[in-house]
Amino acid sequence: MARHAHEFDCTNCGYYNYPMLDERMTGNYTIACGNCGHHHYRVIKNGVVTGDRHDSRYGNAEIIHVMKSASSQERRKLGLVAQFRQKVAAGLAGGGE
């Protein structure tokens, strides 16, 4: 089970959030911003937060509370592994499987 931080920004306060997500996570999730607590209703696919809002195919949503220490005003620089994982999730690179 691989876990990695995934970046998304809060539309309410502008902070960047980096929740730790398991690559097996797929479904509806409500992500609470670590800075202001604003709820983001998103679909997560293979551990990556998508731009899609909740989808009835996935049923009830689980809530993820981002820790305050995992949010910041400034964007963090992604490492090479994180960049590759995002490309794989977007279908822009092969996953080596």
Secondary structure, 3 states (H helix, E strand, C coil): CCEEECCEECCCCCCEECCEEECCCCEEEEEECCCCCCEEEEEEECCEECCCCCCHHHCCCEEEECCHHHEECCCCCCCHHHHHHHHHHCCCCCCCC
